[in-house]
Amino acid sequence: MTQDTDRARLLTLLTELSYENRRVILASGRESDFYIDCRNTSLHPEGNVLCGKQLLNQIRTVEGVHGVAGPSIGADPLVCSVAHQSFLSGDDGIPGIFVRKEAKGHGTGRRLEGTRNIPDGGNLVLVEDVFTTGGSALRTIDAIRDEGYQVVAVFALVDRQEGGLERVRNQSGIERVEALFCRGDFPGAAA
């Protein structure tokens, strides 16, 4: 498949598997007339491959990337897919990091998992499933920076167009904050 065909197929899967046109209360506490749970697509075999390919295409436009990171649990399949697709593409691969909401209370007590694969102070791209308010991305960026790593770009599958993408860009100081798809790409969800 070509990149455009892959992108169109990913949107089809997101629409069929992840999108629901119904009233819901979001994690932010806001009420919405549609819901999108990207995990239903990112955990689907074909969807996982397509998410990895599309996000990897974006990541490759950023120079000096040492790894990809994302907030657990929503971004875990995305991080794994990007790492997997990067290895299959024939280069050295891009390792992944999971970022917990809070540090483990046992074992190493870490908040970031997978850091042994990334050089100290390395450049990371943050991947997210959905931007709504941007709060999750901002907390994750803070956690990554607290551990001495740099976040050089943020890419999400979907922007709900409720200000989250802009908030992340403005409050983090990161210029490359983008989404593959936006609210208007889904039927009945146009802003």
C-alpha positions, 0 to 999 in steps of 0.5 A: 500500500502507498502512504496515502492508501495506508492513511485512508485505511487507517481513517476507515478503521478509526471510524469503524472501530473507534468512533461513536456518535453519542453523548459521553463524559470525557476524562477532562470532565467535559461533555461531548457528542462523540467519543473516540477510543483509539485503542480499539484501532491501535490494538487491532492487528491491521490498525496497529501496523497502520498507526505505527507506519503513519506515526513513523512517517511523521517522526522521520521528519524530525531530526535527531530522534532517539526514541518515542514515548507515550503516556500509559495506557492509551499510547502503549500500543502506539509506542510499540507499533512505532518501535516495531515498524522502525525496526522492520523498515531496515534502520537501527530502529527507534526504541520506546518508553512508556510513561506511567501516571505516577511512579511505581510503588515497588521495584525500581520505583520508576515512572519511565520504563524503557530508558536503558535504550535511550541515551541520557538527555536523549530526544524523544517524540511523544505520541498520543492517541487523542488531544482534547484538553492537552492535559495528558500530553503536558503531564507526560512532557513534564515527567519526561523532562523531569528525568532529563530527556528532551521532547522534540515533537508531539504527534497524536492520532486525533485532535478533537479540536477542543484546544488541546493541540494548541495548549500543548504547543503554547505551554510546552514550547514545542513547535511540532505538535500535530495530529494525523486526523481531526474532528472533521474527518469523522462523520457527524463530528464536525466542529 
